[in-house]
Amino acid sequence: MDLARFRFDLSVEEVPTSWYNILPDLPEAVPPPLNPKTGEPVDPSALTALFPKALIEQEVSGERYIPIPAAVREA
């Protein structure tokens, strides 16, 4: 099936206001990302060279629902 053929248009009222974070509902914690050179867990602050701060915060969050920024929803 070619998924590129499908399009979903939502009204303003239907646009989600938060992302669902599956991590709190998993039976076990997901291991932290590892440094490829040392094999040791990477501190989230070390990921700022690769990812925006907001994305890192989402990745390490224990919250079930994470608010979607208004600028993203509007886009």
N, C-alpha and C positions, 0 to 999 in steps of 0.2 A: 504494500500500500504506500502510495506517495503522499507523505504527510504535508509536503509543501503545497499541496492543492487545497488544504483546509484553512479557513480563516474564521476567527471568532471575534465578532464585534460586540463589545459590552457598552451598555449605557453608562453614564457617569455614576449613577447609583450602584451599578454592578461591579465597578472596578474595586478590587480588593484593597483593604486599608492596612493589611499586615500579611507577612509571610508566615507560613507554618514551619516551625523548626522541629524536625523529627527527633533530634537528639534526646530531649527529655523523655521520650516514649520508647527508646531502645532498651532492650533488656540489660545491655552492658554498655559502659562508656566507650566511645570511640577513642582509640589511642591518638596522642598528639602527633602533629607532623614531625618528621625526623630530619635532622640536618644530613644531607647526602654525604658529606665528608666524614662526619664523626659518628653518625648513626644515633646520636643523642636527641632527645626531644628539643624542639625549637621553642624558645620563648616567643609568645605572640608579638612582642615589640620588635623582634628580629624580622618579622614578615613585612614590615612597613616599606622595605625597599622594593617589594614585589606587588603588594596589594594596598588599596586604600584602607584607611583606618576603619571606616564604617563596615567594610566587608570583613575585616579581621574580627571586629566586635561581634558580628553575626555568627561567624564560624565558631567562636568560643562561648557563645551565649548559652545559658541554661534555660532561657525563657522559651516557652512553647510558641508564643506568637511575637513576631518582631515587626514593629510598625514600619510601613513602607514610607519613605520620605515623600512629602507632597510633590516635590519637583519630579520624582520618578513616576508617581501616579499620573501627573499631568501630562507627561511625555507619552 
